[in-house]
Amino acid sequence: MTDPFRLHQDDALVLGRVTYTGLILLFFPLKSPLPLVGLGEDHFHPPLGPFTFLESYPPGWVISLVNCATFLFFALWVAGWGRWIVGAGLSLSLTFMSGIFYSTGKIDHDFVVLLLPFLLTFPGVTARRALLFCLAVYFASSGMAKVAGGWLDLNTQATLSWALTYFHAYGKTEPLLAWSLANLPGWSWEILDQLTVWCELCVPLALLPRLRSWIVLLVPLFHLFTVLLFGIDFARL
């Protein structure tokens, strides 16, 4: 019987694949984008990346073929067959389906989740390195998007804008949110803007062993504060 506290490399990767499969089934169910084909090119708004080369949704038979390939790759990947070739195939097929789903105009937030099958089979990449890499990409990309959106501009107060949106438009009534909107001065919201961006940009420092523990502590504290302030549910992520 495998000791969960003394896992060998292969044991850890098996556990990683099984855990990933469970999370996919529970939180990211494999759904087919086939029903979107009927929307036509007028409703085709692909995310940035290779999908911008498409002018409309692919034919139904293409999506069905990718669906079958995805389930095949998943079965082989969980069983540990094919190594990185199967992992790459699974990541590509999952990315294809996700890209078609997000071509209705929604922002793509799960690219790192789709990249994991490849990372967990790539030669020389341990499960811990894969997790650290995903965290680094996830937070750094979010931080850079905020920088591009003007969060570091001292004349903008993005956090305040989101707080007002969650309170008035989404009906969030968290006590901390209501108190903050009523009592915090304008300059304090700008500090929250700066802290949010720099916290996200600092997460890649977890790749450095000496800073890893501090960054690992920063991530849940950052999200705990966000939950208390905005009431955003991060359970799925």
C-alpha positions, 0 to 999 in steps of 0.5 A: 500500500502506498504511504501518502506521506512518502510518495515516490515520483511515479506515485505522486504523478499517478495521484496527480492524474487521479485528482485532476480527473476527479476535479474535472468531473466535479468542477469542470465537466466535459461538455461538448460545444456542438450546440454552439455551431448553430449560432453562426459567424455573427455570434462568433467572438473568439478569444485571443490566440489561434482561434482568431484565425477562424471566421466562424464555429467549426463544422459539427463533425470536427467538434465531434471528432475532437470530443471523441479524441478527448475521451480517448486521450483522457483514458490513456492519460489516466492509465499512464500510457503514452506519456507526454504525447498523450498529455499534449494531445489531451491538453490540446483537445481540451483547449480546443473545446474550451476555446470554442466555448469561450468564442461566445465572448466570455473571458477564458480563465481556465487555460492553466487547468487545461495545460496541466495534463501536459505538464504532469507528463512532460519529462523532468517536470514533477507534480510540485513544479507543475503546480508552481508553474501553473500558479505563477502563470495564473497570477502573473497573467491576471496581474499583467491584465490589471496593469494593462487595464490601468490598475496602477494608474493613480487616477483610477480606483479599480477596486472601488469600481468593483466594490460598487458593482458587487454592492449595487449590481450584484446585491452583495451585502457582506458587512466588510463591503458595506462598511468599506464603502461607507467609511474608507477614504478614496486614497485607501482604495488606490492602495488596494489597487496597488496591493492587488496588482503587486500581490499577483505579480509576486506569486511567480517568486514562489519558483524561488525556494527561499520565498516559496513559503511566504508566497504560499501563505500569501495566496490564501490570505489574499483570497480570504480578504477578497472573499470577506470584502466582495463575497466572491466564491473561489471554491471552484478555482 
